[in-house]
C-alpha cells in the first residue's frame, strides 16, 4: 500500500506541474491572441474560447490515458500476484465487493489528490480479484491461448473505438440512455441466471455485455472530447470499467467456444 501511495502521489505532483505549465502557456498565448486580434477581428473572443476549450480537452484526454495505462499495468501486477498465490474464488469475490465500496470513495475524492490513491486501490483490488478466474482458464487445454486472444481482442476493440471517437469527434451522448437500459437488463439477466444456470443464456449475456461495453467506450471517450467530462480520474474509472468488463466477457465467450471445439 505504501508503494501505491508513493506512486499515486508522484503522479499527482507530475500532473499538477504539467497542468500549471500548460495553464501558463495558454494564458500567455491567449493574451497575445487577444491583443493582436481583438482590434481587427470581431470573432476573436469566440476563437479564443475555442482555443482554451481545445487545450482543456487535450489536457484531460492526455491525463486520462496516462492514468488509465498506469492503473491497467498495476492491475496486471496484482492479478499476477493473486495467480502466483493461487488465491481462491472466495477471496476474489471479497476483493470485488471491497472494490465496489472503493468505487464510491474514488468518485468522492476525484477532485483531490486522494482520488489518485483511491483509484489505484480500486483497480489493484479488481486486478487481484480476477486472478482465480485467470488461473481457471489457464488450467484448461489451450488456456494460455484463450487468455491471450481475449486480451488481444480487448486491446483491438478499445484502441479502435477510442481512435474513431477521437478522430471523428462525433457526439455519442445520445447512446447514454440505450446503454444504461441495456446494462440494467444485462445485470438483471445475470442475477436470474445465477439461479437458472443456463449456459446458453450466460453466453448470450456475455455477448450483450461486449456490445454494451463497446458502446460505452464510444460514449465515454466522446464525453471527454466534447467537454462532458472534465475530471480525468472519473474519466479513467469509466474507461477502466469498460475495458475490465469487456475483457471478462470476451474471456467467457472465448473459453466457451474453445470448450465446444
C-alpha positions, 0 to 999 in steps of 0.5 A, a space after each residue: 500500500 505504501 508503494 501505491 501511495 508513493 506512486 499515486 502521489 508522484 503522479 499527482 505532483 507530475 500532473 499538477 506541474 504539467 497542468 500549471 505549465 500548460 495553464 501558463 502557456 495558454 494564458 500567455 498565448 491567449 493574451 497575445 491572441 487577444 491583443 493582436 486580434 481583438 482590434 481587427 477581428 470581431 470573432 476573436 473572443 469566440 476563437 479564443 474560447 475555442 482555443 482554451 476549450 481545445 487545450 482543456 480537452 487535450 489536457 484531460 484526454 492526455 491525463 486520462 490515458 496516462 492514468 488509465 495505462 498506469 492503473 491497467 499495468 498495476 492491475 496486471 501486477 496484482 492479478 499476477 500476484 493473486 495467480 502466483 498465490 493461487 488465491 481462491 474464488 472466495 477471496 476474489 469475490 471479497 476483493 470485488 465487493 471491497 472494490 465496489 465500496 472503493 468505487 464510491 470513495 474514488 468518485 468522492 475524492 476525484 477532485 483531490 489528490 486522494 482520488 489518485 490513491 483511491 483509484 489505484 486501490 480500486 483497480 489493484 483490488 479488481 486486478 487481484 480479484 480476477 486472478 482465480 478466474 485467470 488461473 481457471 482458464 489457464 488450467 484448461 487445454 489451450 488456456 494460455 491461448 484463450 487468455 491471450 486472444 481475449 486480451 488481444 481482442 480487448 486491446 483491438 476493440 478499445 484502441 479502435 473505438 477510442 481512435 474513431 471517437 477521437 478522430 471523428 469527434 462525433 457526439 455519442 451522448 445520445 447512446 447514454 440512455 440505450 446503454 444504461 437500459 441495456 446494462 440494467 437488463 444485462 445485470 438483471 439477466 445475470 442475477 436470474 441466471 445465477 439461479 437458472 444456470 443456463 449456459 446458453 443464456 450466460 453466453 448470450 449475456 456475455 455477448 450483450 455485455 461486449 456490445 454494451 461495453 463497446 458502446 460505452 467506450 464510444 460514449 465515454 471517450 466522446 464525453 471527454 472530447 466534447 467537454 462532458 467530462 472534465 475530471 480525468 480520474 472519473 474519466 479513467 474509472 469509466 474507461 477502466 470499467 469498460 475495458 475490465 468488463 469487456 475483457 471478462 466477457 470476451 474471456 467467457 465467450 472465448 473459453 466457451 467456444 474453445 470448450 465446444 471445439 
